[in-house]
């Protein structure tokens, strides 16, 4: 009899169909409590990944400013009111931010996948942040579509742009984990968010307050706040869309009903 492992698949949490129908639970208190527990549990593996993500973003942002303005300090002098905030400076900041978001988007996707893995009960090594590279092209495309749309809306309706940032927040995970095309991923994320809008708003108010708190501590608090945010996103994604898992079952006797079989679990598409 063959002793080859057998693969079984199942969905943990919701599904795209349930998300589109609003058939999922999203308790702000439960989500935030679980996210905090995951943040503490995985702090020493997740925080180094966040430091890598943040430093990569800042490096690309400053290089883009350097190319456009010659001196990145010009932007900060303008924000402090020491010089005029011209259209050129504003445009340079937008392009630098967009460039940084797109270039590091695979790392952002990797951090999101780490949060999703924690929500599914798995431990991740720090190098798991590079998992997003496997879907780099689609991740970059969905990031460009999302950021450009938010940027255009932000010119006239800043609050709506913030709402879109929340509504499109799960598109990257849909692209990576469920291989959904970018436009569909944005649409699914938008529709699912609106099914539980009140809960989503409450959760994101807490996230905004946490960000303010982290920045107020000279940015040091972000070492905790950023993993917390990605863990929140992973839990919401699990509840909304579900996480596809595979179970590899190895039965030495060729009998799938053998209670002494070896089991190996992993995330299927991530």
C-alpha positions in Angstrom: 0.0 0.0 0.0 1.2 3.5 -0.8 2.4 5.6 2.2 2.3 8.9 0.2 0.8 11.8 2.2 -2.7 12.7 1.3 -3.7 16.3 0.9 -7.0 17.6 2.4 -8.2 21.2 2.1 -10.7 23.2 4.2 -11.6 26.8 4.8 -11.1 28.4 8.2 -13.6 31.2 8.7 -15.7 32.8 6.0 -15.6 32.7 2.2 -16.0 35.1 -0.7 -19.7 34.1 -1.0 -20.4 34.7 2.7 -18.4 38.0 2.6 -20.5 39.3 -0.3 -23.7 38.4 1.5 -22.5 39.9 4.8 -22.8 36.4 6.4 -19.9 36.7 8.9 -19.3 37.8 12.4 -17.2 40.9 13.1 -17.2 41.9 16.8 -14.8 44.9 17.3 -14.1 43.8 20.9 -13.3 40.2 19.9 -11.2 41.2 16.9 -9.1 43.7 18.9 -8.6 41.4 21.8 -7.5 38.5 19.6 -5.2 40.8 17.6 -3.6 42.1 20.8 -3.0 38.5 22.0 -1.4 37.6 18.7 0.7 40.7 18.8 2.2 39.8 22.2 2.5 36.1 21.2 4.4 36.8 18.0 6.1 40.0 18.9 9.7 38.8 18.6 9.3 37.4 15.1 6.9 40.1 13.7 8.6 43.3 15.0 11.8 42.7 13.0 9.7 42.2 9.9 7.9 45.5 10.6 11.3 47.3 11.1 12.4 45.9 7.7 9.2 47.1 6.1 9.3 50.6 7.6 13.0 51.1 6.8 12.5 50.0 3.2 9.5 52.4 2.8 11.5 55.4 4.2 14.5 54.6 2.0 12.5 54.5 -1.2 10.5 57.6 -0.1 13.7 59.7 0.6 15.3 58.5 -2.6 12.3 59.5 -4.6 12.2 63.0 -2.9 16.0 63.3 -3.6 15.4 62.7 -7.3 12.6 65.2 -7.6 13.6 68.0 -5.2 17.3 67.6 -4.9 17.0 68.0 -1.1 14.4 65.9 0.8 14.6 68.4 3.7 12.6 70.9 1.5 9.4 68.9 2.2 9.9 69.0 5.9 10.7 72.7 6.0 7.4 73.3 4.1 5.4 71.2 6.6 6.9 73.1 9.4 5.9 76.4 7.8 9.4 77.5 7.2 9.0 77.7 3.5 6.0 77.7 1.2 4.3 74.4 0.4 4.3 74.7 -3.4 2.4 72.5 -5.9 5.8 71.1 -6.9 6.6 70.0 -3.4 3.1 68.5 -2.8 3.3 66.6 -6.1 6.8 65.3 -5.2 5.5 64.0 -1.9 2.6 62.3 -3.6 4.9 60.6 -6.2 7.4 59.6 -3.5 4.7 58.1 -1.4 3.2 56.2 -4.3 6.6 55.0 -5.5 7.4 53.7 -2.0 4.0 52.0 -1.6 4.3 50.2 -5.0 8.0 49.2 -4.7 7.7 47.8 -1.2 4.1 46.4 -1.8 5.4 42.8 -1.8 6.8 43.3 1.7 3.5 44.9 2.8 1.7 41.9 1.4 4.1 39.6 3.3 3.3 41.4 6.5 -0.4 41.0 5.8 0.2 37.3 5.2 1.9 37.1 8.5 -1.1 38.6 10.2 -3.4 36.2 8.4 -1.2 33.3 9.4 -1.3 34.3 13.0 -5.1 34.5 12.7 -5.1 31.0 11.3 -3.1 29.7 14.3 0.3 29.4 12.6 3.7 30.7 13.7 5.8 32.6 11.2 9.5 33.2 11.0 10.6 36.8 10.3 11.5 35.9 6.7 7.9 35.1 6.0 7.6 38.8 5.1 9.1 37.9 1.7 6.2 35.6 0.9 4.5 38.5 -1.0 7.3 38.3 -3.6 5.5 35.3 -5.1 2.7 37.5 -6.2 4.7 40.7 -6.7 3.2 41.7 -10.1 -0.4 41.5 -9.0 0.3 43.0 -5.6 2.0 46.0 -7.3 -0.9 46.4 -9.7 -3.6 46.3 -7.0 -1.5 48.8 -5.0 -1.2 51.2 -7.9 -5.0 51.0 -8.6 -5.9 51.6 -4.9 -3.4 54.4 -4.3 -4.1 56.3 -7.4 -7.8 56.2 -6.8 -7.3 57.3 -3.2 -5.0 60.1 -4.3 -7.4 61.4 -6.9 -10.3 61.4 -4.4 -8.1 63.0 -1.7 -7.7 66.2 -3.8 -11.4 67.1 -3.2 -12.7 64.7 -0.5 -10.0 63.7 2.0 -12.4 61.9 4.3 -13.7 59.7 1.4 -10.1 58.9 0.6 -9.6 57.6 4.2 -12.8 55.5 3.8 -11.5 54.0 0.5 -8.2 53.1 2.3 -10.2 51.1 4.8 -12.5 49.6 2.1 -9.7 48.4 -0.2 -7.6 47.1 2.8 -8.2 43.4 2.0 -7.5 43.5 -1.7 -3.8 42.5 -1.3 -4.7 39.5 0.7 -7.3 38.4 -1.8 -4.7 38.7 -4.6 -2.1 36.7 -2.6 -4.2 34.1 -0.8 -7.1 33.5 -3.2 -5.5 34.6 -6.5 -8.3 37.0 -7.2 -7.5 39.5 -10.1 -6.8 43.0 -8.8 -10.0 44.7 -10.0 -12.1 42.0 -8.5 -10.1 42.0 -5.3 -10.8 45.7 -4.9 -14.5 45.2 -5.5 -14.8 42.3 -3.2 -12.9 44.1 -0.4 -15.1 47.2 -0.9 -18.4 45.3 -0.9 -17.4 43.1 2.1 -16.4 46.2 4.1 -19.7 47.9 3.5 -21.6 44.8 4.8 -20.2 45.4 8.3 -19.5 49.2 8.0 -20.2 50.1 11.6 -18.0 47.4 13.0 -15.2 48.3 10.5 -15.4 52.0 11.4 -15.2 51.2 15.1 -12.2 49.0 14.6 -10.4 51.6 12.4 -11.0 54.4 14.9 -9.1 52.3 17.5 -6.4 51.7 14.8 -6.1 55.4 14.2 -5.8 56.2 17.9 -3.2 53.5 18.2 -1.2 55.1 15.3 -1.4 58.5 17.0 -0.2 56.9 20.2 2.7 55.2 18.5 3.8 58.3 16.7 3.5 60.4 19.9 6.1 58.1 21.5 8.6 59.4 18.9 7.7 56.6 16.6 9.0 53.9 19.0 5.4 52.8 19.7 5.0 51.8 16.1 7.1 48.7 16.8 4.0 47.4 18.7 1.3 49.3 16.8 2.2 48.1 13.3 2.2 44.4 14.1 -1.1 44.9 16.0 -2.6 46.5 12.8 -1.6 43.7 10.6 -2.9 41.2 13.0 -6.2 43.0 13.1 -6.3 42.9 9.3 -5.6 39.1 9.3 -8.4 38.4 11.8 -10.9 40.4 9.8 -9.8 38.8 6.6 -10.2 35.3 8.1 -13.7 36.1 9.4 -14.8 37.8 6.1 -13.2 35.7 3.3 -11.8 32.6 5.1 -8.3 31.2 4.9 -7.7 28.2 2.7 -5.7 25.5 4.5 -4.3 22.2 3.4 -3.6 19.2 5.7 -1.1 16.7 4.6 -1.9 13.4 6.2 0.7 10.6 6.1 -0.6 7.2 7.0 2.1 4.5 7.3 -0.5 1.8 6.7 -2.2 3.5 3.8 -5.3 3.9 5.9 -6.7 7.5 6.1 -8.7 6.5 9.2 -5.7 5.5 11.2 -5.6 7.6 14.4 -1.8 7.4 14.6 -1.2 9.3 11.3 1.2 12.2 11.0 -0.4 15.6 10.2 1.3 18.7 8.7 -0.7 21.9 8.3 0.0 24.9 6.2 -1.7 27.8 4.5 -2.6 26.7 1.0 -2.3 29.6 -1.3 -0.1 32.0 0.6 
